[in-house]
Amino acid sequence: YEPCLAESWSANADNSVWTFRLREGVSFHDGTPFDADAAKASFERVLALGLGPSQVLARFVADPAAIAAPDRRTLVFD
């Protein structure tokens, strides 16, 4: 896999928690910065509305509460 918005990712020993380190300097078309809060909100919206790849995502993260943004460049799926 070649990362686009994440510069790296890792999993814990049993692959139940995945941590993504997001790239610096990425912005949306309107100039709004892309950060972990924006990514978290996007995944939460996809799950809540059942849009796009929600069925695939829900196999791994069924509850939006399992997505965390501990800092602006880190996104965690538990």
Buried (B, 14 or more C-beta within 10 A) or exposed (E): EEEEEBEEBEEEEEEEBBBBBBEEEEEEEEEEEBBBEBBBEEBBEBBEEEEEEBEEBBEEBEEBEBBBBEEBBBBBBE
